[in-house]
Amino acid sequence: MEMISLDDFAGGALKERVNQAVLQVLENIADPNTSVKLKRKVTVDITFEANESREMAQVSVVAKCKLAPRDAVKSVVLIDTDMSGLVMGTEFKKQIPGQQAIIIDKDSGEVTSPKLESGIKRVK
C-alpha cells in the first residue's frame, strides 16, 4: 500500500531537493581539487509535526549533502626585516638563485631601502 508518492510529495519538491543534492555530490566528485577517496553523502530529513488533535501534521523536507572539502592550497612566505628593522614578508616565487633587489642612490652612491614589489607588505 502506497501512502505517498515520493515523486509527487510536496508538489514534487522532495524529488527536486534530492536531485539537487545528488547533483552537488556528483559535481564535488568531479572536482579535481577534492579527494577522490573521501565518501560523499546525501541525507533526506522528513520531519512531521502533528497538531493537538492529531488529525494533521506539518511536514518539512530537507536534503543535506556532506561533501569532500577542497584540497588545501599551499605556498611559502619568506619573512625578513628591512633596513629599518620592520618585519616584512613576501610569497616565495621561483627566481634566479642568490638574486636580490637593491636600490642605489645615483647621487650619493648609498644603498637605499628597496621599493616593495607587489605582494610585499611591511608588518608593524
Secondary structure, DSSP 8 states (H G I E B T S, - for coil): --SS-TTTGGGGHHHHHHHHHHHHHHHHHH-TTB-SSS--EEEEEEEEEE-TTSS-EEEEEEEEEE---B------EEEEE-TTS-EEEEE-----TT----EE-TTT--EE-----TT-EEE-
